Amino acid sequence: MSEKIVVGVTGAPVAQRAVDWAVAHAAAGGEIELVSIVGGAVGAVGEAELVRTAHEATQRLLDEHAARVQAAGIAVTTRVDQGNPVAVLVDASEGAALLVIGSDYRGPDTGAARGAHGIRISAAAHSAVVVVPDIDTAGRTGVLVGTDGSDVSAAAVRFAAAEAVRLGEPLVAVSVWTPVPIPGVMGSYPEPYLGDMNEVTGEILKAALAEVRAAHPNLQIIEQVECGYPSAIINELAQDARLAVLGSHGRGALARLLLGSISHEVLARLATVTAIVR
């Protein structure tokens, strides 16, 4: 059975990158639903006609994108909805294999961090979410995945390995440890402490990769243990990667609206196409 990929489409130029990413992914077997949202009505005079006109213009936009999807030989449907974009896309993700959204962010060196919509969608969605920034990733290599050995990061590692196989790219698995803060008067960290933390983190990383090594024996896997702050290191490494993958730590009714701090910080300053997996 083909998997369903939902793509949130806006009038921003990055929407084309988001649709193109979904098309490339669906080429291995999948169908695409393009979803756009027109703002909710509040009952103002003349609003009904405005909403109708916006709906028609949005449908024309979706039809243009759908024509490109069909030209690639992929089944596609379109839907114009009304309401809050975060709520609509979260609902649309139920039953989907992936939700793909665009971000007009153009990289960590291009200005302030992005707004909260993409982060809220990624936190609350029922499926994995792929956020496509307005960045040309041509010439980049590797699928980068961050793991800390937790169950949710294990799901991220499995997703990343499958993507690396699909793309014919190496899997770059990174685990980051952060030293315990010490007063400046203590000077440098003891070498035994640094060495032990590095070794322990490396063992956790090897254990986290055991399942995908067995499942994909021909996959090239590069292990990296780094010391520092995780989101900064992941975003630095992601600048050379074709795709970055992280786990979401959302749990329960309240926590579904939150991401783990690292995923949140990475999404705020996207360096490449980034998947948040739950």
Secondary structure, 3 states (H helix, E strand, C coil): CCEEEEEECCCCCHHHHHHHHHHHHHCCCEEEEEEEEECCCCCCCCHHHHHHHHHHHHHHHHHHHHHHHHHCCCCEEEEEEECCHHHHHHHHCCCCCEEEEEECCCCCCCCCCCCCHHHHHHHHCCCEEEEEECCCCCCCCCEEEECCCCHHHHHHHHHHHHHHHHHCCCEEEEEEECCCCCCHHHCCCCHHHHHHHHHHHHHHHHHHHHHHHHHCCCCCEEEEEEECCHHHHHHHHHCCCCEEEEECCCCHHHHCCCCCHHHHHHHHCCCCCEEEEC
